[in-house]
Amino acid sequence: MITIVEPDPRWISEFDVIAARLRGVAEVGVVRIDHIGSTSVPRLPGKDVIDVQITVANDDSLERVAAALAAQAWRRRADINRDHHVAGLPSTPTEWRKVLLVEPEGERRVNVHVRVRGRANQRYALLFRDFLRTHPDAAEAYAQVKR
């Protein structure tokens, strides 16, 4: 069961702490670390799970970063290795490849999406977040669908 909660202003500062921790573990090949998903959009309800996107330079970096995080008890979800295709964007499987890791056992819920710079899934996560941040009417409609 998925539970949608009201927006929590602490989500932003929680992301900052998580991102600093991830930077310390996964430095090699990391291009940027972004807060994505519903918790990254002010006033948007969502699951109480912080979604983080780590953008890496290439496929080799994807695996190196995943291994570095796994060595620090981040748990790789082997059953999830890609995002769903979004209509109108490239359908090549490599465009949607990712590594998904979740928080170490017993810690605050976090999803870490490791994606390669410039691929459709990496760009889409940022574009969708930014669209919702700058279009409050669309964000409200999205919130109604989520509820």
C-alpha positions as CSV (number, residue, x, y, z in Angstrom):
1,M,0.0,0.0,0.0
2,I,1.3,3.4,-0.9
3,T,0.6,6.2,1.6
4,I,0.6,9.8,0.4
5,V,1.4,12.4,3.1
6,E,1.1,16.2,3.2
7,P,4.2,18.1,2.2
8,D,6.9,18.4,4.9
9,P,9.2,21.4,4.9
10,R,11.9,19.2,6.4
11,W,12.3,17.2,3.2
12,I,14.6,19.8,1.7
13,S,17.0,19.8,4.7
14,E,16.8,16.0,4.9
15,F,17.9,15.9,1.3
16,D,20.9,18.2,2.0
17,V,22.1,15.8,4.7
18,I,21.6,12.7,2.5
19,A,23.4,14.4,-0.5
20,A,26.4,15.3,1.6
21,R,26.7,11.8,2.9
22,L,26.4,10.4,-0.7
23,R,29.0,12.8,-2.0
24,G,31.4,11.4,0.6
25,V,30.9,7.8,-0.5
26,A,30.4,8.1,-4.3
27,E,32.9,10.7,-5.5
28,V,34.4,8.9,-8.5
29,G,32.5,9.6,-11.7
30,V,29.7,11.6,-10.0
31,V,28.6,14.6,-12.1
32,R,25.9,15.9,-9.8
33,I,23.4,15.0,-7.1
34,D,19.9,16.2,-7.3
35,H,16.7,16.1,-5.2
36,I,14.0,14.7,-7.4
37,G,10.5,13.3,-7.0
38,S,7.6,14.7,-5.0
39,T,9.6,15.6,-1.9
40,S,11.6,18.0,-4.1
41,V,8.6,20.1,-5.1
42,P,7.5,22.6,-2.4
43,R,3.9,22.1,-1.2
44,L,3.5,18.8,-3.1
45,P,2.2,15.8,-1.2
46,G,4.0,12.6,-1.8
47,K,5.4,9.4,-0.3
48,D,7.6,10.1,2.7
49,V,10.6,8.9,0.8
50,I,13.5,11.1,-0.3
51,D,14.3,10.5,-4.0
52,V,17.9,11.3,-5.0
53,Q,19.3,11.3,-8.5
54,I,23.1,10.7,-8.8
55,T,24.2,11.6,-12.3
56,V,27.3,9.9,-13.5
57,A,29.5,10.4,-16.5
58,N,29.1,6.9,-18.1
59,D,28.2,3.3,-17.7
60,D,31.5,2.4,-16.0
61,S,30.8,5.2,-13.4
62,L,27.3,3.8,-12.9
63,E,28.7,0.5,-11.7
64,R,31.5,2.1,-9.7
65,V,29.2,4.4,-7.8
66,A,26.7,1.6,-7.2
67,A,29.5,-0.6,-5.8
68,A,30.8,2.2,-3.6
69,L,27.3,2.8,-2.1
70,A,26.7,-0.9,-1.7
71,A,30.0,-1.1,0.3
72,Q,28.5,1.4,2.7
73,A,25.3,-0.7,3.2
74,W,23.1,1.0,0.7
75,R,21.0,-1.9,-0.7
76,R,20.9,-2.4,-4.5
77,R,17.5,-3.3,-5.9
78,A,18.6,-5.9,-8.5
79,D,14.9,-6.2,-9.6
80,I,14.9,-2.6,-10.8
81,N,17.4,-1.7,-13.5
82,R,15.6,0.7,-15.7
83,D,12.8,3.3,-15.7
84,H,9.6,3.1,-17.7
85,H,9.7,4.6,-21.2
86,V,8.0,8.0,-21.5
87,A,6.1,8.5,-24.7
88,G,7.7,10.9,-27.1
89,L,11.2,10.2,-25.7
90,P,13.8,7.8,-27.1
91,S,12.9,4.2,-26.6
92,T,16.4,2.6,-26.8
93,P,16.8,0.5,-23.6
94,T,20.1,2.2,-22.6
95,E,18.2,5.5,-22.4
96,W,16.2,4.1,-19.5
97,R,18.9,2.1,-17.7
98,K,19.7,2.9,-14.0
99,V,20.8,1.5,-10.7
100,L,18.4,1.9,-7.8
101,L,19.6,1.7,-4.2
102,V,17.7,2.1,-1.0
103,E,18.8,3.2,2.4
104,P,20.8,1.1,4.7
105,E,18.7,-1.1,7.0
106,G,16.9,0.8,9.7
107,E,17.5,4.3,8.3
108,R,15.2,6.9,6.9
109,R,13.5,5.9,3.6
110,V,15.6,7.0,0.6
111,N,15.7,5.9,-3.1
112,V,18.9,6.6,-4.9
113,H,18.6,6.6,-8.7
114,V,22.0,6.4,-10.4
115,R,21.6,7.5,-14.0
116,V,24.0,8.4,-16.8
117,R,24.3,12.1,-17.8
118,G,22.3,13.1,-20.9
119,R,20.2,10.0,-21.1
120,A,16.4,10.3,-21.4
121,N,15.7,9.1,-17.8
122,Q,18.3,11.4,-16.3
123,R,16.9,14.5,-18.1
124,Y,13.3,13.6,-17.6
125,A,13.5,13.4,-13.8
126,L,14.9,17.0,-13.7
127,L,12.5,18.4,-16.3
128,F,9.5,16.9,-14.6
129,R,10.6,18.3,-11.2
130,D,11.3,21.7,-12.6
131,F,8.0,21.8,-14.5
132,L,6.1,21.0,-11.3
133,R,8.1,23.6,-9.3
134,T,7.2,26.4,-11.9
135,H,3.6,25.4,-12.7
136,P,1.6,25.3,-9.4
137,D,-1.7,24.5,-11.2
138,A,-0.1,21.4,-12.8
139,A,1.4,20.5,-9.4
140,E,-2.0,20.7,-7.8
141,A,-3.5,18.5,-10.5
142,Y,-0.7,16.0,-10.1
143,A,-1.3,16.0,-6.3
144,Q,-5.0,15.2,-6.8
145,V,-4.1,12.3,-9.0
146,K,-1.6,11.0,-6.4
147,R,-4.2,11.3,-3.6
